[in-house]
Amino acid sequence: MEALSSFIAMGGYAGYVWPSYAVAFVLMVAILIVSVRAARSREAELDQLQQMRPNRKRRRAAQESEAS
């Protein structure tokens, strides 16, 4: 139990160490949330753009079959 108390006290610097860990953790979670939201937004935008041009794949496949 003494080792755990010593670890938590961080040699007297716990007042500086633990808040810095908390700030780093909060920032990492915020970056993760922003990244996931941006990825979902870009995927939705890509889906909308692909729906605007649904014949693109068909045209390319038709051109390849005509060339053969």
N, C-alpha and C positions, 0 to 999 in steps of 0.2 A: 504494500500500500504506500510505503514511503517513496518508492520509485515513481509511482503514478503522480503523487503530490509534487514531487520534484520536477517531473516532466511538465505538469500543468503550470507550475510557477515559472518555468523557463528561465531559471537562474535569476529571477527578479525582474525580468523583462516581459513578463506576461501581458502587462498593460499595453505594450507596443506590438507584441507578436500576434496575439489573438485577434485584435481588431484588424491588423493588416491581412491576416488569413481570411477574415470575414469579408473585407472589402474585395479581395481578389476573388473569392468564391462568388460574391454577388455580381461582379463584373463578368465573370466567365458564364454565369447563368444568363445574364442579360445578352451577351454576345450570342449564345446558343439560341435564345428565343428570337432575336433579330434575324439570325441566319436562317432559321427554319421558316419564319414568316416570309422572308425574301424569296426563299426557294419555292415555297408554295405559290407565292404571287407570280413568280416567273413561269412556273409550270402552268398556271391558269392562263397567263398571257399567251404562252405557246399554244395551248389548246385552242384558244380563241382564234389565233392566227391560222392554225391548221384547219379549223372549221371554215374559215373564210375562203380557203382554196382547196376544197375537197377533191377536185379532179386532177390534181397534180400527179399523184401516183399513177392514176389510170392513164394519163397522157404518156408518161414515161414508159410504162409497160407496153402501151400500144406502139410507141415508136420503136422499142426494142424488138417487138414481135414482127413489125414491118421490115426491119433491117435484116432479120434472119432469113 
